[in-house]
Amino acid sequence: MTTQVQRSLRKRLGRAGRLAAAALLCAPLVAQACTRVVYLGPQGNIITARSMDWKVDVGTNLWIFPRGMARDGAGGPGGLRWTSKYGSVIASGYDISTTDGVNEAGLSANVLWLVESNYPKPTGDKPPLAVSAWAQYVLDNYATVAEAVTALEKEPFTIVTEKVPGESRLATLHLSLSDSTGDSAIVEYIDGKQVIHHSREYQVMTNSPIFEKQLAQEAYWREVGGTVVLPGTNRSVDRFARAMFYINAIPKSENPDMALASVFSVIRNASVPYGITTPDQPNISSTRWRTVGDHKRKLYFFESAVSPNIFGSSRNTGECRPDLEEEVLLIAVAVGAALDDFDGVVDALDDAGVEPVATARQNPVQIGF
């Protein structure tokens, strides 16, 4: 993060905001688990949804990053550095990582927990990239899944991880990508080797087992048929089966609002009831929030599981420009805040140059990107 950005944030966000911004992309990612689905609708209507399931609140905020930001991959000495080509809207984890987001070209990136992940040991011949910055690196640099896959196949960096904050285990994640054409890719590190699954057919990703085995189990449920029986537990494989069936069973509506409603219903169906947690299986835990990205209309929706008071905001793609002084714009520091705090939230949005368009109960945050 540049000195100029830090000065701007110092004025805008106060001490708490400065601490969050300084930590972003500079620390190991908080562990997480979730479900991710991609809807392939008519007339190029592509929608990506995901849920965040974890045993504790992950302290998520929503951020806008403009083009032209100087980045440090936070991987240690000799770490990967780059300048962002695309602006993005992201949901952070404890403001130390990018857990979910979409860039202005319509590329979506999501990181989910995968206990089988085993990253290669750094050898010094490639720059290290912190797993906390993995998704952000892709959002900053690529416009499509195909472009990202071509670049990642060359393995230009080595992913490095660290212990989950407050725990003794390492953060182990895999990455899903989707774009405005409906293309998808799943990137995993198994036994120290990168494995990329690339196909428009890969509409769903959850957690364990590895994606190759998930596909085999999905094939079984496809033969059984979802109208006969579907697995109903909170386990990863069961969420995968339900999400895959329903994302293809819902009507392929030409009305984009109806399509959004259908996709929201699918990701809610794959969610875990609030208050449930399994100590030895953090991926079987309460759903904390959900996001839905409309690739065609370039909208990003955020829905908290605990807040009845959620606001909406809008921002034009053209505003993700270097002449924004390369600012990191905190746009939703109080998602889920009490209604009494909304005036402060709206003021913060105004300071960031984001126009609030709605304040309502039981509606997701909407952000144009």
C-alpha positions in Angstrom: 0.0 0.0 0.0 1.5 3.3 -1.0 2.3 6.2 1.4 -0.2 8.3 -0.5 -2.9 5.8 0.2 -2.0 5.6 3.8 -2.2 9.4 4.2 -5.6 9.4 2.5 -6.9 6.6 4.7 -5.6 8.3 7.8 -7.8 11.3 7.1 -10.9 9.3 6.1 -11.1 6.4 8.4 -9.6 7.3 11.7 -7.5 4.9 13.8 -9.6 1.8 13.5 -9.9 2.2 9.7 -6.1 2.8 9.5 -5.3 -0.4 11.4 -7.7 -2.4 9.1 -6.2 -1.0 6.0 -2.7 -1.6 7.1 -3.5 -5.2 7.8 -5.3 -5.9 4.5 -3.2 -8.2 2.3 -0.4 -8.2 4.9 -1.4 -11.1 7.1 -2.4 -14.7 6.8 -6.0 -15.4 5.8 -8.6 -16.3 8.4 -9.8 -19.8 7.9 -13.2 -20.3 6.3 -15.6 -22.6 4.6 -18.5 -22.1 2.2 -20.5 -23.0 -0.9 -20.1 -21.3 -4.3 -22.5 -21.7 -7.2 -22.6 -20.2 -10.8 -25.9 -19.7 -12.6 -25.9 -19.9 -16.4 -28.9 -18.1 -17.6 -30.3 -17.0 -21.0 -29.1 -13.9 -22.8 -25.7 -13.9 -21.1 -27.2 -13.6 -17.6 -24.4 -15.1 -15.5 -24.6 -14.9 -11.7 -22.1 -16.2 -9.0 -23.2 -16.7 -5.4 -21.3 -17.9 -2.3 -21.9 -18.4 1.4 -19.4 -17.9 4.2 -19.7 -20.5 6.9 -17.4 -20.4 9.9 -17.5 -21.0 13.6 -16.8 -17.4 14.6 -17.6 -14.0 13.1 -15.0 -13.2 10.4 -15.3 -9.5 10.8 -16.1 -8.8 7.1 -16.0 -5.4 5.6 -16.6 -4.4 1.9 -13.9 -2.5 0.1 -13.4 -0.9 -3.3 -10.0 -1.0 -4.8 -9.2 1.2 -7.8 -6.9 0.4 -10.7 -3.3 1.4 -10.5 -2.6 0.3 -6.9 0.9 -0.8 -6.1 0.6 -4.2 -4.4 2.8 -6.3 -2.1 1.9 -10.0 -1.9 2.8 -10.1 1.8 4.8 -13.3 1.2 7.9 -12.2 3.0 11.4 -11.2 1.6 11.4 -11.2 -2.2 7.6 -11.4 -2.3 5.5 -10.9 -5.4 4.8 -7.2 -6.3 2.4 -5.9 -9.0 0.2 -3.0 -10.0 -3.5 -3.6 -10.2 -4.9 -3.5 -13.8 -8.5 -3.7 -12.7 -10.6 -2.1 -10.0 -12.5 -4.5 -7.7 -15.1 -4.8 -5.0 -14.2 -7.3 -2.3 -15.4 -8.8 1.0 -12.6 -9.1 3.5 -11.9 -11.6 6.3 -11.0 -9.7 9.4 -9.7 -7.0 7.0 -6.5 -9.0 6.5 -7.5 -10.9 3.4 -9.7 -10.9 0.3 -12.1 -13.8 0.7 -14.6 -12.9 -2.1 -14.9 -10.3 -4.8 -15.4 -9.3 -8.4 -13.4 -6.9 -10.6 -14.7 -4.4 -13.1 -14.1 -6.8 -16.0 -16.6 -9.2 -14.5 -14.2 -11.8 -13.1 -15.2 -13.3 -9.7 -12.8 -14.9 -7.2 -13.7 -16.8 -4.1 -11.5 -18.7 -1.6 -13.0 -21.6 0.4 -11.6 -23.9 3.1 -10.0 -27.2 1.9 -8.3 -29.2 4.6 -6.5 -31.3 1.9 -4.6 -28.3 0.6 -0.8 -28.7 0.7 1.2 -25.9 -0.8 4.7 -26.4 -2.2 7.7 -25.4 -0.1 9.3 -22.2 -1.2 12.6 -22.8 -3.0 13.6 -19.2 -3.8 13.2 -19.5 -7.5 9.7 -17.9 -7.5 8.4 -15.0 -5.5 6.2 -15.9 -2.6 2.5 -14.8 -2.5 0.6 -15.0 0.8 -2.6 -17.1 0.6 -4.4 -14.0 1.9 -3.6 -12.1 -1.3 -4.2 -15.0 -3.7 -7.8 -14.0 -4.8 -6.8 -10.3 -4.9 -3.9 -11.0 -7.2 -6.2 -12.7 -9.7 -8.8 -9.9 -9.5 -6.1 -7.3 -10.0 -4.5 -8.9 -13.0 -7.0 -10.8 -15.1 -10.3 -10.1 -17.0 -11.5 -13.7 -17.7 -11.1 -17.2 -16.3 -9.3 -18.3 -19.5 -6.7 -15.5 -19.1 -6.2 -16.3 -15.4 -5.8 -20.0 -16.0 -3.3 -19.5 -18.8 -1.2 -17.3 -16.4 -1.6 -19.5 -13.3 -0.6 -22.6 -15.3 2.9 -21.1 -15.6 3.0 -20.9 -11.7 4.5 -17.4 -11.5 4.6 -17.5 -7.7 4.7 -19.9 -4.7 1.7 -19.7 -2.3 2.8 -19.4 1.3 0.4 -19.8 4.3 0.5 -19.3 8.0 -1.5 -20.3 11.1 -5.1 -19.3 11.3 -5.4 -16.3 13.7 -6.0 -17.7 17.2 -5.4 -21.3 16.2 -2.6 -23.8 15.8 -3.4 -25.0 12.3 -2.4 -23.6 8.9 -4.9 -21.8 6.6 -5.7 -24.3 3.8 -7.7 -23.0 0.9 -8.7 -23.5 -2.7 -9.8 -20.9 -5.2 -12.8 -20.7 -7.5 -13.0 -18.3 -10.5 -16.0 -17.4 -12.8 -16.5 -14.7 -15.4 -19.2 -12.9 -17.5 -19.0 -15.7 -20.1 -20.0 -18.3 -17.6 -16.6 -19.9 -17.6 -15.3 -21.4 -14.4 -12.1 -22.8 -12.9 -11.1 -24.4 -9.6 -7.5 -24.1 -8.4 -6.2 -26.4 -5.7 -2.8 -27.4 -4.3 -2.7 -31.2 -3.7 0.4 -32.9 -2.4 2.4 -29.8 -3.1 1.3 -29.5 -6.7 -1.1 -27.1 -8.4 -4.2 -28.7 -9.9 -6.5 -26.6 -12.1 -10.0 -27.8 -13.2 -11.2 -25.6 -16.0 -14.7 -25.9 -17.5 -18.0 -24.0 -17.8 -19.6 -27.1 -16.2 -17.8 -26.6 -12.9 -20.6 -24.5 -11.4 -20.3 -25.6 -7.8 -17.5 -25.8 -5.3 -17.7 -26.5 -1.6 -15.0 -27.9 0.7 -13.7 -31.4 1.3 -13.0 -33.7 -0.4 -10.8 -32.4 -3.3 -12.7 -31.3 -6.3 -11.9 -34.4 -8.4 -13.7 -36.5 -5.8 -16.5 -34.0 -5.5 -17.2 -34.4 -9.2 -17.4 -38.2 -8.8 -19.9 -37.9 -6.0 -21.9 -35.3 -7.9 -22.2 -37.8 -10.8 -23.8 -40.3 -8.4 -26.4 -37.9 -7.3 -27.1 -36.8 -10.9 -28.0 -40.4 -11.7 -30.2 -40.7 -8.6 -32.0 -37.5 -9.6 -32.7 -34.6 -7.3 -36.5 -34.9 -7.6 -36.3 -38.4 -6.0 -33.9 -37.7 -3.0 -31.3 -35.2 -2.1 -28.8 -35.3 0.9 -29.9 -32.8 3.5 -27.1 -32.5 6.0 -24.7 -29.6 6.4 -21.7 -31.6 5.2 -19.7 -30.3 2.3 -20.6 -33.2 -0.1 -24.3 -32.8 0.7 -24.2 -29.0 0.1 -22.4 -29.7 -3.1 -25.1 -32.1 -4.3 -28.0 -29.8 -3.4 -26.4 -26.7 -4.9 -25.6 -28.5 -8.1 -29.1 -29.8 -8.5 -30.9 -26.6 -7.6 -28.7 -24.2 -9.6 -29.7 -26.1 -12.7 -33.3 -26.8 -11.6 -34.4 -23.2 -11.1 -36.1 -21.5 -14.0 -33.8 -19.9 -16.6 -35.6 -16.6 -16.4 -35.0 -13.8 -18.9 -36.0 -11.4 -16.1 -32.7 -10.6 -14.3 -34.4 -9.7 -11.0 -36.2 -13.1 -11.0 -32.9 -14.8 -11.8 -31.3 -13.1 -8.9 -34.1 -14.1 -6.6 -33.7 -17.7 -7.7 -29.9 -17.7 -7.2 -30.3 -16.2 -3.7 -32.7 -19.0 -2.9 -30.2 -21.6 -4.0 -27.3 -20.2 -1.9 -29.7 -19.9 1.1 -30.7 -23.5 0.6 -27.0 -24.5 0.9 -26.5 -22.3 4.0 -26.1 -23.6 7.6 -28.6 -22.4 10.2 -27.3 -19.7 12.5 -26.0 -21.0 15.8 -24.8 -24.4 14.6 -21.1 -25.2 14.9 -19.1 -28.4 15.0 -15.8 -27.9 16.9 -13.7 -30.5 15.0 -15.3 -29.5 11.6 -15.2 -25.7 11.2 -16.7 -26.0 7.7 -19.9 -27.3 9.3 -20.7 -24.0 11.0 -23.1 -21.2 10.8 -23.4 -19.2 7.6 -22.2 -15.7 8.4 -23.0 -14.0 5.1 -23.8 -14.5 1.5 -22.8 -12.6 -1.7 -24.3 -12.7 -5.2 -22.6 -11.1 -8.2 -24.5 -10.3 -11.3 -21.9 -10.4 -14.0 -24.0 -8.9 -16.8 -25.4 -5.9 -14.9 -22.2 -5.6 -12.9 -23.9 -5.6 -9.5 -22.5 -7.1 -6.2 -24.9 -8.0 -3.4 -24.0 -8.7 0.2 -26.4 -10.3 2.7 -25.5 -10.6 6.4 -27.1 -13.5 8.4 -27.5 -11.4 11.5 -28.5 -8.0 10.4 -32.1 -6.9 9.7 -30.8 -3.5 8.8 -28.9 -3.6 5.5 -28.2 -0.7 3.2 -27.5 -0.4 -0.5 -25.0 1.7 -2.5 -24.0 2.2 -6.1 -20.8 3.0 -7.9 -20.1 3.2 -11.6 -17.4 1.1 -13.2 -15.8 4.2 -14.7 -15.0 5.4 -11.3 -12.4 2.7 -10.7 -9.7 4.9 -12.0 -6.1 5.8 -11.1 -7.1 9.4 -10.6 -8.9 8.4 -7.4 -5.5 9.0 -5.8 -5.1 5.2 -5.7 -7.3 5.2 -2.6 -8.5 2.1 -0.8 -12.2 3.0 -0.2 -13.8 1.4 2.8 -17.5 1.4 1.8 -19.3 -0.8 4.4 -17.5 -0.7 7.7 -20.8 -1.1 9.5 -22.6 -3.8 7.6 -24.9 -5.2 10.2 -24.8 -2.2 12.4 -27.8 -1.1 14.4 -30.2 1.3 12.7 -28.9 4.1 15.0 -25.5 3.8 13.3 -26.8 4.3 9.8 -26.2 8.0 9.7 -22.5 7.4 10.3 -22.4 4.7 7.7 -24.0 6.9 5.1 -21.6 9.7 6.0 -18.7 7.3 5.5 -20.0 6.3 2.1 -20.3 9.9 1.1 -16.8 10.6 2.2 -15.6 7.7 0.0 -17.5 9.1 -3.0 -20.0 6.3 -3.0 -23.7 7.3 -3.5 -26.1 5.6 -1.1 -29.2 4.6 -2.9 -31.3 2.7 -0.4 -31.7 1.9 3.3 -34.0 -1.0 4.0 -34.7 -4.0 6.1 -34.2 -7.5 4.8 -32.5 -6.4 1.6 -28.9 -7.2 0.5 -26.3 -4.6 0.0 -26.1 -3.7 -3.7 -22.9 -2.2 -5.2 -22.4 -1.4 -8.8 -18.9 -2.3 -10.0 
